[in-house]
């Protein structure tokens, strides 16, 4: 992301050219507190002799990566009637044209999609800009100062410490996108290389219309999912279950498929770390279609790619007794049979689930790559070989990787090493390290 920073100083300000009267110790984050998403009108308003408030810079929300600096870094400001005026570099983030303040920090939204796009643009630009300023000033955004504030703090945090005026920005705005000052500081630190940075896809990267989000999801699934499950089905499930990546679960946990920490008592080869979770109330349906609510723990992922992969691994590995719950899901030839198999396996309680998924696929033409997905089946790289499998009940050993091959022995309960794989018409077969023959991999599990 390349920031577009312009300097257009507010020279009419009565203290323009007057240096701050305290040591620069920190950066204070504000949002403007009015329905305005462009930096230029805000700058014009502040460019008077005695404005109600003035800061060092303004971040636009109507266009990405755009910052207008209106005072030199060391200039005095009227930002928060407190600590920030004397010790902080301060900036405002423009808000949105698609909101209306009602009372105090309360507001209504006139167009949710455009409102969220504005808020995200302002937030993402602020991350990059604060990282740049921290590097210039030598600040660690995660460091706590003796007064209880971080080196990077918000107007609201200053208020809570009794060091700033009684404003709650930008907390009242960022809650709409599931962000806090803690997550903001972490992302700034990541940009600076202070914390581990992920270049994988995050929920906030999905901006735009429903069609644009569905397209982005399909392309992402096409790149990262080699499970053999039709990409159209996974993309449509992503749309339905994450609300185009807008649900709390998606925004706060990168969990796009409602994956709970525990699913049907199953364990399977998973990309989830087994620890990170997000707790929320969720709606379920009984067999009659009646809705009820439960509180549950859901998996939290570092990226959307991890959510996609774990979802596919679940469909491939979940068991119902000694039989795979979604047997042959990676071999279905069309999306309706795929989603019907998934529904029949107990995946969803919604009685209209199959029709909803099919309608989404048809609406956005999500099956355009399904032929490619089918063609790639059986061509996945064998980089994971060899690996171990656990056999829980006795299964037949075949002379070759086909159901028609003769039985040459029995695998009794235990752990075995697989050195090769072959995809047959209905099943994937694994070759035993001992050379005894081949076993059906859907009759065992990864160890």
C-alpha positions as CSV (number, residue, x, y, z in Angstrom):
1,X,0.0,0.0,0.0
2,X,1.6,3.3,-1.1
3,X,0.3,6.3,0.9
4,X,-0.5,9.5,-0.9
5,X,0.5,12.2,1.6
6,X,0.1,15.9,0.7
7,X,1.0,18.9,2.8
8,X,-1.6,21.7,2.7
9,X,-1.0,23.7,5.9
10,X,-3.7,25.5,7.7
11,X,-1.8,28.8,7.8
12,X,-4.8,30.8,9.1
13,X,-4.5,29.0,12.5
14,X,-3.5,31.5,15.1
15,X,-0.8,29.2,16.4
16,X,0.6,28.1,13.1
17,X,4.4,28.0,13.4
18,X,4.2,27.8,17.2
19,X,5.8,24.6,18.6
20,X,4.2,22.4,21.1
21,X,5.1,23.2,24.7
22,X,5.9,19.6,25.8
23,X,8.0,16.6,24.8
24,X,6.6,14.5,21.9
25,X,5.9,11.1,23.5
26,X,3.0,9.6,21.6
27,X,0.5,9.5,18.7
28,X,-3.2,10.2,19.4
29,X,-5.9,8.8,17.1
30,X,-9.2,10.7,16.5
31,X,-12.1,10.4,14.2
32,X,-13.9,13.5,13.1
33,X,-17.3,13.0,14.8
34,X,-19.4,14.1,11.8
35,X,-20.8,12.6,8.7
36,X,-17.9,13.6,6.4
37,X,-15.7,11.1,4.5
38,X,-13.4,13.5,2.7
39,X,-10.3,15.2,4.2
40,X,-10.4,18.4,2.2
41,X,-13.6,19.9,3.7
42,X,-12.3,19.1,7.1
43,X,-9.1,20.8,6.4
44,X,-11.0,23.9,5.1
45,X,-13.0,24.0,8.3
46,X,-9.9,23.8,10.5
47,X,-8.1,26.5,8.5
48,X,-9.3,29.4,10.5
49,X,-7.8,31.6,13.2
50,X,-9.5,29.9,16.2
51,X,-11.1,26.6,15.1
52,X,-13.0,24.5,17.6
53,X,-10.3,21.9,17.1
54,X,-7.2,21.3,14.9
55,X,-4.8,18.4,14.4
56,X,-1.6,17.6,12.5
57,X,-3.2,15.5,9.7
58,X,-6.5,14.2,8.3
59,X,-7.1,10.8,6.7
60,X,-9.7,10.5,4.0
61,X,-12.3,7.7,4.1
62,X,-13.8,8.2,0.6
63,X,-10.6,7.3,-1.2
64,X,-7.9,4.8,0.0
65,X,-4.4,5.6,1.1
66,X,-4.9,9.4,1.2
67,X,-3.6,11.7,3.9
68,X,-3.5,15.5,4.1
69,X,-1.0,17.0,6.6
70,X,-2.2,20.4,7.8
71,X,0.3,21.3,10.5
72,X,4.1,20.6,10.9
73,X,4.8,17.6,13.1
74,X,6.1,19.8,16.0
75,X,3.3,22.4,15.8
76,X,1.0,23.1,18.7
77,X,-2.6,21.7,18.3
78,X,-6.0,22.0,19.8
79,X,-6.9,18.3,19.8
80,X,-8.2,17.0,23.1
81,X,-8.0,19.7,25.7
82,X,-5.5,17.6,27.6
83,X,-2.4,15.5,27.2
84,X,-2.5,15.2,23.5
85,X,-2.2,19.0,23.0
86,X,1.1,19.0,24.7
87,X,2.7,15.7,24.0
88,X,1.2,14.0,21.0
89,X,1.2,13.9,17.2
90,X,-2.5,14.0,16.5
91,X,-4.6,13.2,13.5
92,X,-8.3,12.8,12.5
93,X,-9.8,10.0,10.5
94,X,-12.8,11.1,8.3
95,X,-15.9,9.1,9.0
96,X,-18.7,8.4,6.5
97,X,-21.3,10.2,4.4
98,X,-23.6,7.3,5.0
99,X,-24.3,7.9,8.7
100,X,-26.3,10.4,10.7
101,X,-25.6,11.3,14.3
102,X,-28.6,11.3,16.6
103,X,-27.3,12.1,20.0
104,X,-23.8,12.1,21.5
105,X,-21.8,9.3,19.8
106,X,-25.0,7.5,18.7
107,X,-25.7,7.3,14.9
108,X,-27.9,5.6,12.3
109,X,-26.6,4.2,9.1
110,X,-28.2,5.1,5.8
111,X,-26.3,2.7,3.5
112,X,-24.5,-0.1,5.5
113,X,-22.3,-1.4,2.6
114,X,-21.0,2.1,1.8
115,X,-20.7,3.0,5.4
116,X,-18.5,0.0,6.2
117,X,-16.4,0.6,3.1
118,X,-15.7,4.2,4.3
119,X,-14.8,3.0,7.8
120,X,-12.5,0.3,6.5
121,X,-10.7,2.7,4.1
122,X,-10.0,5.1,7.0
123,X,-8.9,2.3,9.3
124,X,-6.5,0.7,6.8
125,X,-4.9,4.0,5.8
126,X,-4.5,4.9,9.5
127,X,-2.6,1.6,10.1
128,X,-0.1,2.5,7.4
129,X,0.2,6.1,8.3
130,X,0.8,5.5,12.0
131,X,3.4,2.8,11.2
132,X,5.2,5.5,9.1
133,X,5.0,8.0,11.9
134,X,6.1,5.6,14.6
135,X,9.2,4.7,12.5
136,X,9.9,8.4,12.1
137,X,9.5,9.2,15.8
138,X,11.1,6.0,17.1
139,X,7.9,4.8,18.8
140,X,6.9,1.2,19.6
141,X,3.1,1.3,19.3
142,X,2.8,-1.5,21.8
143,X,4.8,0.2,24.6
144,X,3.0,1.5,27.6
145,X,3.9,4.9,29.0
146,X,4.1,5.7,32.8
147,X,0.7,7.5,32.6
148,X,-1.0,4.3,31.6
149,X,-1.4,5.2,27.9
150,X,0.2,3.4,25.0
151,X,2.6,5.3,22.7
152,X,-0.3,5.0,20.2
153,X,-3.6,5.8,21.9
154,X,-7.1,7.0,21.1
155,X,-9.0,10.1,22.2
156,X,-11.3,7.6,24.0
157,X,-8.4,6.0,25.9
158,X,-7.2,9.4,26.9
159,X,-10.7,10.1,28.2
160,X,-10.7,6.9,30.2
161,X,-7.5,7.8,31.9
162,X,-8.7,11.3,32.7
163,X,-6.1,12.9,30.4
164,X,-8.3,14.0,27.5
165,X,-11.7,15.6,26.9
166,X,-14.9,13.4,27.1
167,X,-15.0,12.0,23.6
168,X,-15.2,8.3,22.6
169,X,-13.6,8.4,19.1
170,X,-12.7,6.3,17.2
171,X,-14.1,3.4,19.4
172,X,-17.7,4.2,18.6
173,X,-16.9,3.9,14.8
174,X,-14.5,1.0,14.8
175,X,-16.9,-1.3,16.7
176,X,-18.9,-1.5,13.4
177,X,-16.0,-3.4,11.8
178,X,-15.0,-5.4,14.9
179,X,-11.8,-3.4,15.6
180,X,-10.3,-2.0,18.8
181,X,-7.3,0.1,19.6
182,X,-5.5,-3.2,20.7
183,X,-6.0,-4.7,17.3
184,X,-5.0,-1.4,15.6
185,X,-1.8,-1.2,17.6
186,X,-1.0,-4.9,16.8
187,X,-1.5,-4.2,13.0
188,X,0.7,-1.1,13.2
189,X,3.4,-3.1,15.0
190,X,3.1,-5.8,12.3
191,X,3.6,-3.3,9.5
192,X,6.8,-2.2,11.4
193,X,8.1,-5.7,11.8
194,X,7.8,-5.5,15.5
195,X,5.2,-8.3,15.6
196,X,4.7,-11.2,13.2
197,X,2.9,-10.0,10.1
198,X,0.6,-12.1,8.0
199,X,0.2,-11.4,4.3
200,X,-2.7,-13.8,4.1
201,X,-6.2,-12.7,3.6
202,X,-8.1,-11.1,6.4
203,X,-11.9,-10.6,6.7
204,X,-11.4,-6.8,6.3
205,X,-10.0,-7.4,2.8
206,X,-13.5,-8.2,1.5
207,X,-14.8,-4.7,0.5
208,X,-17.4,-3.9,-2.2
209,X,-20.6,-5.3,-3.5
210,X,-22.0,-8.8,-2.8
211,X,-20.9,-9.9,-6.3
212,X,-17.4,-8.5,-5.8
213,X,-17.0,-10.3,-2.4
214,X,-18.3,-13.6,-3.9
215,X,-15.9,-13.3,-6.8
216,X,-13.0,-12.6,-4.4
217,X,-13.9,-15.6,-2.3
218,X,-14.2,-18.0,-5.3
219,X,-10.8,-16.9,-6.6
220,X,-9.3,-17.4,-3.1
221,X,-10.7,-20.8,-2.8
222,X,-9.5,-21.7,-6.2
223,X,-6.0,-20.8,-5.2
224,X,-5.8,-22.4,-1.7
225,X,-8.1,-25.4,-1.7
226,X,-6.9,-28.6,-3.2
227,X,-9.3,-30.9,-1.3
228,X,-11.2,-31.9,-4.5
229,X,-14.5,-30.5,-3.1
230,X,-16.2,-28.4,-5.7
231,X,-15.1,-24.8,-5.4
232,X,-18.6,-23.6,-6.2
233,X,-20.0,-25.3,-3.1
234,X,-17.3,-24.0,-0.8
235,X,-17.7,-20.4,-2.2
236,X,-21.5,-20.5,-1.7
237,X,-21.1,-21.9,1.8
238,X,-18.7,-19.0,2.5
239,X,-21.3,-16.5,1.2
240,X,-24.2,-18.0,3.2
241,X,-22.4,-18.8,6.4
242,X,-20.3,-15.6,6.7
243,X,-22.8,-13.2,5.3
244,X,-20.2,-12.1,2.7
245,X,-17.6,-12.1,5.5
246,X,-19.5,-9.5,7.6
247,X,-20.6,-11.7,10.6
248,X,-19.0,-11.2,14.0
249,X,-17.5,-14.6,13.7
250,X,-15.9,-13.8,10.3
251,X,-14.7,-10.3,11.3
252,X,-13.4,-11.2,14.7
253,X,-12.2,-14.8,14.2
254,X,-11.7,-15.2,10.4
255,X,-14.1,-18.0,10.8
256,X,-16.3,-18.1,7.7
257,X,-18.0,-21.5,8.1
258,X,-19.3,-21.5,11.7
259,X,-16.6,-24.1,12.6
260,X,-17.0,-24.8,16.3
261,X,-14.2,-25.9,18.6
262,X,-15.9,-29.3,18.8
263,X,-17.8,-30.8,16.0
264,X,-19.8,-34.0,16.3
265,X,-17.1,-35.3,18.7
266,X,-14.7,-35.5,15.8
267,X,-11.0,-35.0,15.5
268,X,-9.3,-34.7,12.2
269,X,-6.1,-33.4,10.6
270,X,-6.7,-29.7,11.1
271,X,-4.9,-26.4,10.5
272,X,-6.6,-24.9,13.7
273,X,-4.1,-24.4,16.5
274,X,-6.5,-26.1,19.0
275,X,-6.4,-23.1,21.4
276,X,-7.7,-19.8,19.7
277,X,-11.5,-19.4,20.1
278,X,-14.3,-17.0,19.9
279,X,-17.5,-17.4,22.1
280,X,-20.9,-16.3,20.9
281,X,-24.6,-17.0,20.9
282,X,-25.7,-18.8,17.8
283,X,-29.1,-19.8,16.2
284,X,-29.9,-23.4,15.5
285,X,-32.9,-25.3,14.1
286,X,-34.5,-28.5,15.2
287,X,-35.8,-31.1,12.8
288,X,-39.1,-29.3,12.6
289,X,-37.5,-26.0,11.5
290,X,-38.0,-24.3,14.9
291,X,-35.2,-21.9,15.9
292,X,-33.4,-22.0,19.3
293,X,-30.2,-20.4,20.6
294,X,-27.1,-21.8,22.3
295,X,-23.8,-20.3,23.5
296,X,-20.9,-22.0,21.8
297,X,-17.1,-21.8,21.3
298,X,-15.9,-21.3,17.7
299,X,-12.5,-21.7,16.2
300,X,-10.4,-18.6,15.6
301,X,-8.0,-18.5,12.6
302,X,-5.1,-16.3,11.6
303,X,-6.4,-15.9,8.1
304,X,-9.4,-16.7,5.8
305,X,-7.2,-19.3,3.9
306,X,-6.9,-21.2,7.2
307,X,-10.7,-21.1,7.6
308,X,-11.2,-22.5,4.1
309,X,-8.7,-25.2,4.5
310,X,-10.0,-26.4,7.9
311,X,-13.5,-26.5,6.6
312,X,-12.5,-28.7,3.7
313,X,-10.4,-30.9,6.0
314,X,-13.4,-31.4,8.2
315,X,-15.6,-32.5,5.3
316,X,-12.9,-34.9,4.3
317,X,-12.1,-36.3,7.8
318,X,-15.2,-36.1,10.0
319,X,-16.3,-39.6,11.0
320,X,-19.7,-41.1,11.9
321,X,-18.6,-44.2,13.8
322,X,-16.2,-46.0,11.5
323,X,-17.5,-44.5,8.3
324,X,-16.7,-41.0,6.9
325,X,-19.6,-38.7,7.7
326,X,-19.3,-37.0,4.2
327,X,-18.1,-40.1,2.3
328,X,-17.1,-39.3,-1.3
329,X,-17.8,-35.6,-1.0
330,X,-14.5,-34.9,-2.9
331,X,-15.7,-37.1,-5.8
332,X,-19.2,-35.6,-6.5
333,X,-19.5,-34.4,-10.1
334,X,-22.0,-31.5,-9.6
335,X,-22.8,-29.0,-6.9
336,X,-26.3,-30.1,-6.0
337,X,-25.3,-33.7,-5.3
338,X,-22.3,-32.3,-3.3
339,X,-24.3,-30.1,-1.0
340,X,-27.1,-32.7,-0.6
341,X,-24.4,-35.2,0.5
342,X,-23.1,-32.6,3.0
343,X,-26.6,-31.8,4.3
344,X,-27.4,-35.5,4.6
345,X,-24.3,-36.0,6.7
346,X,-25.7,-33.6,9.3
347,X,-23.7,-30.5,8.5
348,X,-26.6,-28.0,8.7
349,X,-29.9,-27.9,10.6
350,X,-31.5,-25.4,8.2
351,X,-34.2,-27.3,6.4
352,X,-33.7,-25.0,3.3
353,X,-29.9,-25.2,3.3
354,X,-29.5,-27.1,0.0
355,X,-31.7,-24.7,-2.0
356,X,-30.0,-21.7,-0.5
357,X,-26.5,-22.9,-1.5
358,X,-27.7,-23.8,-5.0
359,X,-29.4,-20.4,-5.5
360,X,-26.2,-18.6,-4.5
361,X,-24.1,-20.7,-6.9
362,X,-26.6,-19.8,-9.7
363,X,-26.8,-16.1,-8.8
364,X,-23.0,-15.6,-9.1
365,X,-22.1,-18.3,-11.6
366,X,-19.8,-19.8,-9.0
367,X,-19.6,-23.2,-10.8
368,X,-17.5,-21.7,-13.6
369,X,-14.3,-23.4,-12.4
370,X,-15.9,-26.7,-11.3
371,X,-14.6,-28.5,-14.4
372,X,-11.1,-27.4,-13.5
373,X,-11.6,-28.5,-9.9
374,X,-12.7,-32.0,-11.1
375,X,-9.8,-32.2,-13.5
376,X,-7.3,-31.5,-10.7
377,X,-8.6,-34.4,-8.6
378,X,-5.9,-37.0,-8.1
379,X,-3.2,-34.6,-9.3
380,X,-2.5,-33.1,-5.9
381,X,1.3,-33.2,-5.1
382,X,2.4,-36.1,-2.9
383,X,4.6,-33.8,-0.8
384,X,3.0,-35.0,2.4
385,X,4.1,-38.6,1.7
386,X,4.9,-40.7,3.6
387,X,2.4,-40.3,6.5
388,X,0.8,-42.4,9.2
389,X,-2.8,-43.6,9.5
390,X,-4.7,-45.2,12.4
391,X,-6.9,-48.2,11.8
392,X,-9.6,-48.7,14.4
393,X,-11.3,-51.8,13.1
394,X,-9.9,-54.6,10.9
395,X,-9.9,-53.7,7.2
396,X,-9.0,-55.6,4.1
397,X,-5.6,-55.3,2.4
398,X,-5.9,-55.4,-1.4
399,X,-3.3,-56.5,-4.0
400,X,-3.9,-53.2,-5.9
401,X,-5.6,-49.8,-5.6
402,X,-9.0,-51.0,-6.9
403,X,-12.1,-52.6,-5.3
404,X,-11.9,-55.4,-7.8
405,X,-8.4,-56.4,-6.7
406,X,-8.0,-59.5,-4.5
407,X,-7.9,-59.5,-0.7
408,X,-4.3,-60.4,0.4
409,X,-4.5,-59.7,4.1
410,X,-6.0,-57.8,7.0
411,X,-5.0,-54.5,8.7
412,X,-5.7,-55.0,12.4
413,X,-6.2,-51.9,14.7
414,X,-3.0,-50.0,14.9
415,X,-0.9,-47.3,13.2
416,X,0.5,-47.9,9.6
417,X,2.6,-45.9,7.2
418,X,1.3,-44.9,3.8
419,X,4.0,-44.4,1.1
420,X,1.8,-43.8,-2.0
421,X,-1.7,-42.9,-3.0
422,X,-4.0,-43.8,-6.0
423,X,-7.4,-42.3,-6.8
424,X,-9.8,-44.9,-8.2
425,X,-13.4,-44.3,-9.3
426,X,-14.9,-44.1,-5.9
427,X,-12.1,-44.3,-3.3
428,X,-8.6,-43.2,-2.6
429,X,-6.2,-46.0,-1.8
430,X,-3.0,-46.0,0.2
431,X,0.0,-48.2,-0.3
432,X,1.4,-49.7,2.9
433,X,5.1,-49.3,3.8
434,X,5.4,-53.0,4.5
435,X,4.6,-53.8,0.9
436,X,1.7,-56.0,2.0
437,X,-0.7,-54.1,-0.4
438,X,-3.3,-51.3,-0.5
439,X,-6.0,-50.1,1.9
440,X,-8.9,-47.8,1.4
441,X,-8.1,-44.5,3.1
442,X,-11.7,-43.6,3.9
443,X,-11.7,-46.6,6.3
444,X,-9.0,-45.1,8.5
445,X,-7.8,-41.7,9.8
446,X,-4.6,-39.7,9.8
447,X,-2.6,-40.4,12.9
